[in-house]
Amino acid sequence: MATICRRETKSGNFKALYRNAKLLVLDEPTAVLTPQEVEDFFETLRKLADNGRGLIFISHKLPEVLALSDRITVLRDGKVSGMTAPSHTSREELAEMMVGRQVNLSPNKIAFEPGDVQLQLKSLTVQGDKENIAVNNVSFDVRSSEIVGIAGVSGNGQRELAESIAGLRKVQEESFLRE
Protein backbone atom coordinates (compact mmCIF):
# COMPACT_ATOMS: atom_id res chain seq x y z
CA MET A 1 0.00 0.00 0.00
CA ALA A 2 1.17 3.53 -0.71
CA THR A 3 -0.15 6.87 0.47
CA ILE A 4 0.16 9.67 -2.08
CA CYS A 5 -0.25 13.31 -1.00
CA ARG A 6 -0.24 16.46 -3.15
CA ARG A 7 3.54 16.98 -2.93
CA GLU A 8 4.29 13.51 -4.37
CA THR A 9 1.94 14.10 -7.28
CA LYS A 10 3.80 17.20 -8.45
CA SER A 11 7.34 16.14 -7.51
CA GLY A 12 7.34 13.00 -9.64
CA ASN A 13 7.74 10.65 -6.66
CA PHE A 14 4.31 9.19 -7.46
CA LYS A 15 5.59 6.49 -9.83
CA ALA A 16 8.15 5.24 -7.32
CA LEU A 17 5.47 4.92 -4.64
CA TYR A 18 2.82 3.01 -6.61
CA ARG A 19 4.95 0.42 -8.42
CA ASN A 20 4.41 -2.47 -6.01
CA ALA A 21 1.37 -1.25 -4.09
CA LYS A 22 -1.94 -3.11 -4.44
CA LEU A 23 -3.82 -0.27 -2.76
CA LEU A 24 -3.17 3.47 -3.15
CA VAL A 25 -4.49 6.15 -0.78
CA LEU A 26 -4.47 9.50 -2.59
CA ASP A 27 -4.99 12.53 -0.30
CA GLU A 28 -5.86 15.69 -2.30
CA PRO A 29 -3.42 14.64 -5.06
CA THR A 30 -4.71 17.17 -7.61
CA ALA A 31 -4.39 20.25 -5.39
CA VAL A 32 -1.26 21.50 -7.17
CA LEU A 33 -1.97 20.16 -10.68
CA THR A 34 -3.11 22.06 -13.75
CA PRO A 35 -6.30 20.87 -15.50
CA GLN A 36 -4.23 19.07 -18.17
CA GLU A 37 -2.08 17.43 -15.49
CA VAL A 38 -5.26 16.32 -13.71
CA GLU A 39 -6.52 14.67 -16.92
CA ASP A 40 -3.20 12.85 -17.38
CA PHE A 41 -3.12 11.87 -13.70
CA PHE A 42 -6.67 10.47 -13.85
CA GLU A 43 -5.74 8.47 -16.95
CA THR A 44 -2.88 6.92 -14.97
CA LEU A 45 -5.20 6.17 -12.03
CA ARG A 46 -7.76 4.51 -14.30
CA LYS A 47 -5.03 2.32 -15.81
CA LEU A 48 -3.93 1.33 -12.31
CA ALA A 49 -7.52 0.38 -11.40
CA ASP A 50 -7.92 -1.50 -14.69
CA ASN A 51 -4.80 -3.48 -13.71
CA GLY A 52 -6.37 -4.58 -10.43
CA ARG A 53 -5.18 -1.94 -8.00
CA GLY A 54 -7.58 -0.48 -5.43
CA LEU A 55 -7.53 3.29 -4.99
CA ILE A 56 -8.91 5.67 -2.38
CA PHE A 57 -9.17 9.18 -3.82
CA ILE A 58 -9.67 11.86 -1.14
CA SER A 59 -10.78 15.26 -2.43
CA HIS A 60 -13.12 18.17 -1.82
CA LYS A 61 -13.33 18.75 -5.60
CA LEU A 62 -16.70 17.17 -6.34
CA PRO A 63 -16.43 17.11 -10.16
CA GLU A 64 -13.17 15.16 -9.78
CA VAL A 65 -14.68 12.74 -7.25
CA LEU A 66 -17.67 12.19 -9.55
CA ALA A 67 -15.52 11.79 -12.66
CA LEU A 68 -13.05 9.33 -11.17
CA SER A 69 -14.82 7.25 -8.53
CA ASP A 70 -16.80 4.05 -8.82
CA ARG A 71 -18.25 4.60 -5.33
CA ILE A 72 -18.24 7.63 -3.03
CA THR A 73 -18.23 7.91 0.77
CA VAL A 74 -18.79 11.40 2.23
CA LEU A 75 -17.40 12.36 5.63
CA ARG A 76 -18.74 15.17 7.82
CA ASP A 77 -17.45 15.72 11.35
CA GLY A 78 -15.47 12.47 11.12
CA LYS A 79 -18.57 10.37 10.40
CA VAL A 80 -20.00 8.91 7.22
CA SER A 81 -22.81 11.23 6.16
CA GLY A 82 -23.53 9.35 2.95
CA MET A 83 -22.45 6.60 0.56
CA THR A 84 -23.44 6.48 -3.08
CA ALA A 85 -22.39 5.72 -6.63
CA PRO A 86 -21.65 8.57 -9.06
CA SER A 87 -24.50 7.35 -11.28
CA HIS A 88 -26.95 7.84 -8.40
CA THR A 89 -25.95 11.32 -7.20
CA SER A 90 -24.98 14.84 -8.24
CA ARG A 91 -22.57 17.54 -7.09
CA GLU A 92 -25.48 19.20 -5.32
CA GLU A 93 -26.35 16.04 -3.36
CA LEU A 94 -22.71 15.42 -2.44
CA ALA A 95 -22.30 19.03 -1.32
CA GLU A 96 -25.41 18.68 0.84
CA MET A 97 -23.96 15.53 2.44
CA MET A 98 -20.67 17.38 3.05
CA VAL A 99 -22.10 20.47 4.76
CA GLY A 100 -25.41 19.19 6.12
CA ARG A 101 -27.69 21.57 4.23
CA GLN A 102 -28.85 22.14 0.66
CA VAL A 103 -26.27 23.83 -1.59
CA ASN A 104 -27.01 25.44 -4.95
CA LEU A 105 -24.41 24.28 -7.35
CA SER A 106 -24.49 15.73 -12.75
CA PRO A 107 -22.60 13.52 -14.28
CA ASN A 108 -23.43 9.82 -14.47
CA LYS A 109 -21.02 6.92 -14.62
CA ILE A 110 -21.37 3.47 -16.15
CA ALA A 111 -21.79 0.60 -13.68
CA PHE A 112 -18.80 -1.69 -13.16
CA GLU A 113 -18.17 -5.21 -11.90
CA PRO A 114 -16.20 -5.04 -8.62
CA GLY A 115 -13.43 -7.52 -7.83
CA ASP A 116 -12.24 -9.05 -4.57
CA VAL A 117 -12.09 -6.96 -1.39
CA GLN A 118 -8.62 -5.39 -1.05
CA LEU A 119 -9.32 -3.37 2.11
CA GLN A 120 -12.13 -3.66 4.63
CA LEU A 121 -12.82 -1.12 7.38
CA LYS A 122 -15.26 -1.97 10.16
CA SER A 123 -16.21 0.58 12.81
CA LEU A 124 -12.93 2.48 12.25
CA THR A 125 -12.39 5.10 14.94
CA VAL A 126 -9.26 7.26 14.91
CA GLN A 127 -8.06 9.92 17.31
CA GLY A 128 -7.07 13.30 15.86
CA ASP A 129 -4.02 15.43 16.61
CA LYS A 130 -5.82 17.26 19.43
CA GLU A 131 -6.99 14.10 21.23
CA ASN A 132 -10.41 14.46 19.55
CA ILE A 133 -12.16 11.71 17.61
CA ALA A 134 -11.34 12.59 13.99
CA VAL A 135 -12.88 9.48 12.39
CA ASN A 136 -15.86 7.95 14.16
CA ASN A 137 -17.21 4.47 13.40
CA VAL A 138 -16.46 4.49 9.63
CA SER A 139 -17.03 1.27 7.67
CA PHE A 140 -16.45 0.58 3.97
CA ASP A 141 -14.45 -1.68 1.69
CA VAL A 142 -12.29 -1.21 -1.40
CA ARG A 143 -12.35 -3.85 -4.12
CA SER A 144 -9.83 -4.53 -6.85
CA SER A 145 -10.48 -2.63 -10.08
CA GLU A 146 -12.48 0.09 -8.32
CA ILE A 147 -11.79 3.62 -7.18
CA VAL A 148 -13.50 4.69 -3.94
CA GLY A 149 -13.80 8.46 -3.57
CA ILE A 150 -13.70 10.09 -0.14
CA ALA A 151 -15.22 13.58 -0.17
CA GLY A 152 -15.43 16.15 2.58
CA VAL A 153 -14.49 19.69 3.52
CA SER A 154 -10.92 19.94 4.83
CA GLY A 155 -10.58 19.04 8.50
CA ASN A 156 -13.36 16.45 8.64
CA GLY A 157 -11.28 13.32 9.15
CA GLN A 158 -9.98 12.61 5.65
CA ARG A 159 -6.29 13.01 6.55
CA GLU A 160 -6.64 10.88 9.68
CA LEU A 161 -8.51 8.24 7.67
CA ALA A 162 -5.73 8.10 5.06
CA GLU A 163 -3.02 7.96 7.72
CA SER A 164 -4.76 5.16 9.63
CA ILE A 165 -5.20 3.08 6.47
CA ALA A 166 -1.51 3.60 5.65
CA GLY A 167 -0.53 2.50 9.17
CA LEU A 168 0.76 5.95 10.11
CA ARG A 169 -1.90 6.59 12.76
CA LYS A 170 -3.12 4.24 15.48
CA VAL A 171 -6.75 3.11 15.36
CA GLN A 172 -8.87 2.39 18.43
CA GLU A 173 -8.92 -1.26 19.52
CA GLU A 174 -12.50 -2.01 18.48
CA SER A 175 -11.75 -0.82 14.95
CA PHE A 176 -11.00 -3.33 12.20
CA LEU A 177 -8.72 -2.82 9.21
CA ARG A 178 -8.03 -5.76 6.90
CA GLU A 179 -5.86 -5.76 3.78
ABEGO torsion letter per residue (X at the ends): XBBBBAAAAAAGAAAAAAAABABBBBBGAAAABBAAAAAAAAAAAAAAAAAGBBBBBBBABAAAAAAABABBBBBBGGBBABBBBAAABBAAAAAAAAAGBBBBXXBBBBBBBBBBBABBBBGBBBBBAAGBBABBGBBBBBBBGBBBBBBEBBGAGAAAAAAAAAGABBBBAABBBBX
